Amino acid sequence: MSPLSSIGPVVHKVMAILRNPASSATELKEMIEVDPPLCSQVLRRANSAYYGIRRDISSIQEAIVFIGFNAVTELALSLKVGKIFEQEHKVGGYSRKALWKHSLAVALCCKYIYRREFRERGDDIYSTALLHDLGIIAEEQFMPNAFADLIERCVSENASLPKIEEELFGYTHAGVGQRLASHWRLPAEMTAAIMHHEKPPSILPPGAKQSRPALTVCIANYACIRAGFSCCEPPLPPVIEEGKYEEALAQLQIPKRALELIITEVQGELKQLQENGELYL
């Protein structure tokens, strides 16, 4: 069974816990403890230098108490989704591990945008951003020869993935990701954000329920690519133009400088994870 097929049920469980105000630490603990490999990974990471806890954490309950409910939830999801990227695969300039780093960067960026600019927890946004490029993994795993041709064209022409995907396949990885999200029956806001993470924000209907998560993932994706977090080396250009990016920032009422500071923090956090040997799970 492809590791990709195991993600849907995990995301469902995480979403159910995050979206239910009555959810308890016990429910989160039970979800993690029924998966022994995940449980041991969460404890190992909770005891790492990254969290800076000056005592040994020996149980999931202690991890929730000392590093927080949301932090443990995000960690569990990252570890589970990260399994897809665990085995490195390179073709042309593409690297699966580079795609993981990009996905993690976008997830962190979106989380900080919600908490600092919108003053909201944004329970779904981290999960949504972490999954936004699953369509690339699907293409890479299930159509390897065509994917190799895609990467070769993108690198040689310095073109964006969606541009060449449309020419070669007639669809994009965003559409593939949207189909996966729909198949897994993920929330409409998540599905829309996955579908539109590469699209010009102007195509999204203003005021629609799905607009803010989709716009947030779109601008975070753009900003992270511009900062060098790309699935390819050299980095492929983003789809949207600078003007469209600034238009989206204005629509979300996010100062450009604020997002630049968030990107700097994301870079620092990923650097710390890499130095601690914890970036690639």
Beta strands, then each sheet from edge to edge (+ up, - down):
strand 1: 90-91
strand 2: 94-95
sheet 1: 1+ 2-
end
